[in-house]
Amino acid sequence: MQFGIFTVGDVTPDPTSARTPTEHERIKAMVAIALKAEEVGLDVFATGEHHNPPFVPSSPTTMLGYIAARTERLILSTSTTLITTNDPVKIAEDYAMLQHLADGRVDLMMGRGNTGPVYPWFGKDIRDGIPLAVENYALLRRLWQEDVVDWEGKFRTPLQGFTSTPRPLDGVAPFVWHGSIRSPEIAEQAAFYGDGFFANNIFWPKDHFRRLIDLYRRRFAHHGHGTPEQAVVGLGGQAFIRRNSQDAVREFRPYFDNAPVYGHGPSLEEFTEQTPLTVGSPQEVIEKTLEFRESFGHYQRQLFLMDHAGLPLKTVLEQLDLLGEEVVPVLRKEFAVGRPAEVPAGPTHAARAARGAGEQR
């Protein structure tokens, strides 16, 4: 079981101080958070990809390459790579290059994004979102698997005798997750290829994500990749932790009440009741996270969103101390209890390379 954090890289005013960090400060803070994640024993740091304010991570490979040079163990991932608006050729080359620089500590999560105006900025039509995701990913896989590619499709110019460089490290492409909030077509895509499926699991009730994950597991087995239990599942989550739950609620409430991401809708109490958000003590975070297994079955990766809504860097680093020292060690132990032997571990380059270059999973 892999544990880590993911960031959306939002630049949001701190409601308690009315101060908004600069883009420079926010980018540097994301790096500091990644370094802290490795320091406290987490396994994964993942960044989103956005091309619009108030977000800053427009170039994930640049950030992850920089972090790779300053870490030794951390798996570096995206929490969204825009398969719809990025050229598959550029994705293939950028992430293979990052693989080499990071000695294989790289995977990525394909997603369509949730910002409509991005499509025309990159010459695409949002109405083609699903077809773009399907066609672009099919090409990306070929670029990683085949040394010479001849290809023709609908959304980009044809390729003739094209070789993507550099080739994937050890002949093994980065592991791919397909992330989705609401699209069964993306769950089907992940199942068809035998890739991982990542359920955002943040703003919606668990029944919504359970349906998507159940669909993915069934179709994974249908396509001959193994049993439903052998499908590779990742989950998001949100937490704000203090040693005392009352302190956590008191401190986080102004961030919840004012952050645009929460939409000024349900109260904090209603939101924590209806969604995976946990605001409380380490034990409360442990208990609620363990419930995910009851809802979704055994899974491979748990990422937490902890640096959004204007929270200052100092507070986020304190959160990571609590997560790494008091929450994750217990979760590792508890999630291992009763875990069937046939359930796969979280994907790593070393394990996949040992199985052979022909295996994508």
TANORTA-V590130 format. One line per field, one symbol per residue. ss: DSSP state (a for helix, b for strand, c for the rest). phi: phi as a letter, one per 20 degrees, with the letter a starting at -180 (. if undefined). A space follows every 10 residues. Layout:
# TANORTA-V590130
ss=???
phi=???
This chain:
# TANORTA-V590130
ss=cbbbbbbccb cccbccccbc ccaaaaaaaa aaaaaaaaac cccbbbbccc ccccbcccca aaaaaaaacc ccccbbbbcc bbcccccaaa aaaaaaaaaa accccbbbbb bccccccaaa accccaaaaa aaaaaaaaaa aaaaacccbb bcccccccbb bbccccccaa acccbbbbbb cccaaaaaaa aaaccbbbbc cccccaaaaa aaaaaaaaaa aacccccaaa ccbbbccbbb bcccaaaaaa aaaaaaaaca aacccccaaa aaaacccbbb caaaaaaaaa aaaaaacccc bbbbbccccc ccaaaaaaaa aaaaaaaaaa aaaaaacccc ccccccccaa aaaaaccccc c
phi=.dcacccemf dcfffecmed ffggffffff ffffffgfge nfdccccfcc cbfeddeecg fffffffgfd cccffdcdda dffedefgff fgffefffgf felnebbbdf bencdgffgf gdmddgfegf gffffffgfg fffeedfccd bbbedbffdc lecfcffggl mdfgfdddeb ebdffffffg fgemeecdeg lcedffffff fffffgfffg fgeneqfgfe fddcceacbc ccfdffffff fegffffdfg femldffgff fffecfgccr egfffgffff fgffednfcd bcddeccdmn ffggffffff gfffedefgf fgfffffmff fffffffcff fffffpffee e
